[in-house]
Amino acid sequence: MGLAAGALAAVAALAPAAFGYSELTLTVSGAPARFIAGDSATLVAKITNVDPLMRTGSKLQLNARPLGPDPEILPTLSGIDCAPFVGPAVTCQLLGDLPFGASREHTLTVTSKVLGELILEMGASAQVGEDFPVVLLAAPQLQWKANVEPKADIKLDFSAGAETVANGANVTLRALVTNKTVGGVAYGTVVKFSIPPELQVVDRPQDCTGTQINLTCPVGDLDPELTAQRLVTVRSTQEGSFTVNAGIAWARPDATPVDNQADARFSVLAPFELPGGAEPTPAPKPATSPATLKPKAVSLGTLVDGVPGTRRCIRTRRLNVVLRAIKNLDPVRATIRVTGRKRALVLKGSRAQRPFVLKLPRRGKAVVRLAVTLENGRRYTATRTYRRC
């Protein structure tokens, strides 16, 4: 039995009644763009009297019943003048009359922690006059639907590119943001840097906003199990020890905020000078330069953040990845080859230190081959094979 019919039957049990149908219209608005587990949505139900006989209704009732993928744990409903009806359903009493052509609105709040499709079955009714038999006007029952998404959980890894630098030298601050969850997207993720006023920002992502002291850099929507990087370069003409704080946030309160803040520390030292202004003796060149050494084969995870591990198969085709620094040495060149791509993807200079998208084939095996050169000339290679689900 639907909710509107249930309300009519409840009155009919008290006295004979004449039932109508479609004399009222019911609409519901206020569906959120994204419904994430734990969210509360405020819905506005609008009841309009369209009775062809132009009768006035009174004792209005709005009825709502939640349905969900887990019948043992259903969403909750609440609202002013709303009370339990049958099981998890509620019925709301609307005071005042409803003349022909007039509308009434009522607010309901729905909260859900259960993932999957959320459905509200809703109906409305109104009584005509006080005489018996009771005449009821009713609205056709409708369904309001929303998809409840998992809640994301993000963490921050924050570090300085060097522990000590000379006065006036640059220091690169690296913020790595990781979405630790398997199924939840971290919408609208940002990194916020709190920088001491003695430091000058010499390089930052173009989309960052704010001041040199308080800088906000957007990351955007971060998919599950992926990592994004934001780099800010600073320098100081004053000697001393400096601490830069970074914090991350997304569109909802994070599940574990304890790993959303971190500090990066480094010291600025005076340039080293020999007595009498003598020039330091240059260090002898090694017999074999790093560039001539044979590339070292390592695992793909050693060189790249954001790639899946070795699994039976992976479902995603687009991987948001970033090259890792090794022993505080940044990559300056990378060549990435993927099965099915006619040309290799080549990243040079600062591009090798920024996040990029790695596209895999639509189906079948995907072999990823990577060659990376660090700023000291050392070279590394890695190969990993994936199978697309």
C-alpha positions in Angstrom: 0.0 0.0 0.0 1.4 3.4 -1.0 1.8 6.2 1.5 -1.0 8.3 0.1 -3.4 5.3 0.1 -2.2 4.5 3.6 -3.2 7.9 4.8 -6.6 7.6 3.2 -7.2 4.1 4.7 -6.3 5.5 8.2 -9.1 8.0 7.9 -11.5 5.5 6.3 -11.1 3.2 9.3 -12.7 5.9 11.4 -15.7 6.8 9.2 -17.0 6.2 5.7 -15.1 8.2 3.1 -15.2 9.2 -0.5 -11.8 9.0 -2.1 -10.4 11.2 -4.8 -7.2 11.0 -6.7 -5.0 13.6 -8.5 -6.9 16.5 -7.0 -3.5 17.5 -5.5 -0.1 17.7 -7.1 3.1 17.0 -5.2 6.6 18.0 -6.2 9.8 17.7 -4.3 12.9 19.9 -4.8 16.3 20.3 -3.1 18.2 17.2 -4.2 21.9 17.8 -3.6 24.3 17.6 -6.5 26.3 15.0 -4.5 25.0 12.9 -1.6 27.9 11.6 0.4 27.5 9.1 3.3 26.6 11.1 6.5 25.1 14.1 4.5 21.8 15.6 5.3 19.6 16.8 2.5 16.9 19.4 3.0 13.9 18.7 0.7 11.0 21.0 0.0 7.7 19.3 -0.7 5.1 21.5 -2.5 1.4 20.5 -2.4 -1.0 22.3 -4.8 -4.8 22.0 -4.9 -5.9 21.4 -8.5 -9.3 19.9 -7.7 -11.6 20.2 -10.7 -14.5 20.9 -8.3 -12.5 23.7 -6.8 -13.0 22.4 -3.2 -10.9 23.6 -0.3 -8.9 21.1 1.6 -8.0 21.0 5.3 -6.0 18.8 7.6 -3.2 18.4 5.1 -0.9 15.5 5.5 2.5 14.8 3.9 3.7 11.2 4.1 7.2 9.9 3.3 8.8 6.5 3.6 12.5 5.8 3.0 13.9 2.8 1.2 17.5 1.8 0.9 19.8 -1.1 -0.2 20.0 -2.3 3.5 16.5 -2.8 5.0 18.1 -3.1 8.4 19.7 0.3 8.3 17.5 2.9 6.6 17.9 6.6 6.2 16.2 8.8 8.8 13.6 11.5 8.1 12.7 14.5 10.2 10.8 17.7 10.0 8.6 20.1 11.9 5.2 18.6 12.9 6.4 15.2 11.6 5.9 12.0 13.6 6.5 8.3 13.0 3.8 6.7 10.8 4.6 3.1 9.9 8.1 1.7 10.6 10.6 4.3 9.3 7.9 6.4 7.5 6.8 9.7 8.8 3.6 11.8 8.5 3.6 15.5 8.7 0.6 17.6 9.6 0.3 21.0 7.7 -1.9 23.5 9.5 -4.4 25.8 7.7 -6.7 25.3 4.7 -5.7 24.8 1.1 -8.1 26.6 -1.3 -8.3 25.7 -5.0 -5.2 26.9 -6.9 -3.2 27.5 -3.7 0.0 25.7 -2.7 1.7 24.8 0.6 5.3 23.9 1.2 6.9 21.8 3.9 10.5 21.0 4.7 11.9 17.5 5.3 15.5 16.5 6.2 16.8 13.1 5.1 20.1 11.7 6.4 21.8 8.5 5.2 25.0 6.7 6.1 24.2 3.7 3.9 25.8 3.6 0.4 23.8 3.0 -2.7 20.5 4.2 -4.1 18.3 6.1 -1.6 14.5 6.2 -2.4 11.8 8.2 -0.7 8.2 7.3 -1.5 6.0 10.3 -0.8 2.3 11.1 -0.9 -0.1 13.8 0.2 -3.8 14.1 1.2 -6.3 16.7 2.4 -9.8 16.5 3.9 -12.7 18.4 2.5 -15.0 19.9 5.2 -16.0 18.2 8.4 -19.2 16.4 7.4 -19.5 12.6 7.0 -18.8 10.8 4.8 -15.3 12.2 4.8 -14.1 13.4 1.4 -10.4 13.2 0.8 -8.3 14.8 -1.9 -5.0 13.0 -2.8 -1.9 13.4 -4.8 -0.4 10.7 -6.9 2.5 9.0 -5.1 6.0 10.0 -6.3 9.6 8.8 -5.7 12.6 10.9 -4.9 15.9 9.3 -5.5 19.6 9.9 -4.8 22.8 7.9 -4.9 24.7 7.9 -1.6 28.5 7.9 -2.3 31.3 6.7 0.0 33.1 9.3 2.1 36.7 10.0 1.1 39.7 10.1 3.5 42.7 12.1 2.4 46.2 12.4 3.9 49.2 14.8 3.4 52.9 14.1 3.0 54.9 17.3 3.1 58.6 17.9 2.8 61.3 20.3 1.8 63.7 19.5 -1.0 66.7 20.2 1.2 67.5 20.4 4.9 70.0 23.2 4.5 70.6 25.7 1.7 72.9 28.8 1.2 71.5 32.3 1.6 69.4 33.2 -1.5 69.1 29.6 -2.7 65.8 28.1 -3.7 64.0 25.4 -1.7 61.2 23.4 -3.3 58.3 22.4 -1.0 56.5 19.2 -2.0 52.9 18.5 -0.9 51.6 15.1 -1.8 47.8 14.6 -1.3 46.6 11.0 -1.3 43.0 9.7 -1.3 43.2 6.6 0.9 39.7 5.3 0.2 38.8 2.6 -2.3 35.5 4.1 -3.6 35.0 7.7 -2.4 36.0 10.8 -4.5 37.5 13.7 -2.5 35.7 16.5 -4.2 37.2 20.0 -4.3 40.5 19.1 -2.7 42.9 22.0 -1.9 46.3 22.5 -0.3 46.9 25.5 2.0 50.4 26.7 2.7 51.3 29.0 5.7 54.6 30.5 4.8 56.8 32.7 7.2 57.0 36.3 6.0 60.8 36.1 5.7 60.5 33.6 2.8 59.8 34.8 -0.7 57.7 32.6 -3.0 59.5 32.4 -6.3 57.4 29.7 -8.1 54.0 28.2 -7.5 51.2 26.6 -9.6 49.4 29.2 -11.7 45.9 28.4 -10.2 47.0 29.1 -6.6 45.4 32.1 -4.9 45.9 34.1 -1.7 49.0 35.9 -0.4 52.7 35.0 -0.1 51.9 34.2 3.6 48.7 32.2 3.1 48.6 30.4 -0.2 45.8 28.1 -1.4 46.4 25.7 -4.3 43.5 23.7 -5.7 43.9 20.0 -6.4 40.4 19.4 -7.7 38.4 16.1 -7.5 40.9 13.4 -6.3 39.8 9.9 -7.4 40.2 6.9 -5.0 43.7 5.6 -4.3 45.4 8.3 -6.3 47.9 11.0 -5.3 48.3 14.5 -6.5 51.3 16.8 -6.1 51.6 20.6 -5.5 55.1 22.2 -5.6 55.9 25.7 -4.2 59.5 27.1 -4.4 60.7 29.6 -1.8 63.9 31.3 -0.9 65.3 33.6 1.9 68.0 36.2 2.0 68.1 35.8 5.8 69.9 33.1 7.7 68.0 31.0 10.2 65.7 28.0 10.6 62.3 28.1 8.9 59.1 26.1 9.2 56.4 26.0 6.6 53.0 24.5 7.5 50.7 22.8 5.0 47.1 21.6 5.4 44.7 19.8 3.1 40.9 19.8 2.9 38.1 18.7 0.6 34.3 19.4 0.4 33.4 17.5 3.5 35.0 17.2 7.0 37.7 14.5 6.6 37.4 11.2 8.3 40.9 11.3 9.9 42.0 15.0 10.2 45.1 14.0 12.2 47.0 13.4 8.9 45.7 16.5 7.2 48.5 18.8 8.6 52.3 18.7 8.3 55.4 20.9 8.6 58.4 21.1 6.4 61.6 22.5 8.0 64.9 23.7 6.5 67.8 26.0 7.5 69.3 28.9 5.5 73.1 29.3 6.1 75.6 32.0 5.2 77.7 31.2 2.1 80.9 29.4 2.9 84.1 31.5 2.4 87.8 30.5 2.8 90.2 32.8 4.7 91.6 35.6 2.7 89.0 35.2 0.0 90.7 32.2 -1.6 88.5 30.2 -4.0 87.7 26.7 -2.8 89.4 23.9 -4.7 86.9 22.3 -7.1 86.2 18.6 -6.3 87.8 16.2 -8.7 85.4 14.8 -11.3 84.5 11.2 -10.9 86.0 8.7 -13.3 82.6 7.8 -14.4 79.9 10.5 -14.6 76.3 9.5 -13.5 75.1 10.1 -17.1 77.4 7.3 -18.4 76.4 4.8 -15.7 74.1 2.0 -16.8 70.4 2.8 -15.9 69.3 1.0 -12.7 66.2 -1.1 -12.9 63.7 -0.6 -10.0 60.0 -1.1 -9.3 57.5 1.2 -10.9 56.3 2.3 -7.5 59.8 3.6 -6.7 59.6 6.1 -9.5 55.9 6.9 -9.6 53.2 7.9 -7.1 49.6 7.0 -8.0 50.0 3.7 -10.0 48.1 0.6 -8.8 50.0 -2.3 -7.4 50.4 -5.7 -9.1 46.8 -7.0 -9.2 44.9 -9.5 -11.2 43.3 -6.7 -13.2 42.5 -3.0 -12.9 39.3 -1.3 -13.9 40.4 2.3 -14.4 41.9 3.5 -17.6 43.2 6.9 -16.6 45.9 7.1 -13.9 46.6 10.4 -12.3 50.3 10.0 -11.4 53.4 12.0 -10.5 57.1 11.1 -10.6 58.9 10.7 -7.3 62.0 12.4 -6.1 64.8 10.0 -5.0 67.0 11.0 -2.1 65.7 14.6 -2.5 66.7 14.6 -6.2 64.0 15.7 -8.6 63.3 14.1 -11.9 64.3 16.3 -14.9 63.4 14.0 -17.8 61.1 11.0 -18.2 60.1 8.8 -21.1 57.0 6.7 -20.7 55.9 4.0 -23.2 52.5 2.3 -22.9 51.2 -0.6 -25.0 49.1 0.7 -27.9 50.6 4.2 -27.9 52.5 5.0 -31.1 54.6 7.6 -29.5 56.3 7.8 -26.1 55.3 10.4 -23.6 58.3 12.6 -22.9 58.4 15.0 -19.9 61.3 17.5 -19.6 62.3 20.0 -16.9 59.6 21.2 -14.6 57.0 19.1 -16.5 58.7 16.0 -15.1 57.8 17.2 -11.6 54.1 17.9 -12.2 51.2 15.4 -12.1 50.1 14.0 -15.4 47.6 11.5 -16.8 48.7 8.1 -17.9 46.2 6.4 -20.3 46.0 2.7 -20.6 44.4 0.7 -23.4 40.7 0.0 -23.3 41.2 -3.8 -22.9 43.8 -6.5 -22.7 47.3 -6.2 -21.4 49.0 -2.9 -20.8 52.8 -2.8 -20.4 54.2 0.4 -18.9 57.9 1.1 -19.5 59.5 4.1 -17.8 62.9 5.7 -18.0 63.7 8.6 -15.6 66.7 10.9 -15.3 67.3 12.8 -12.0 68.9 16.2 -11.7 72.3 14.6 -10.8 72.2 12.6 -14.0 71.4 9.2 -12.5 69.0 7.1 -14.6 66.4 4.6 -13.6 64.1 2.2 -15.5 60.9 0.4 -14.5 58.4 -1.9 -16.2 55.1 -3.1 -15.0 52.3 -5.1 -16.8 48.6 -4.6 -16.1 45.6 -6.4 -17.3 42.4 -4.3 -18.0 39.2 -5.8 -16.5 
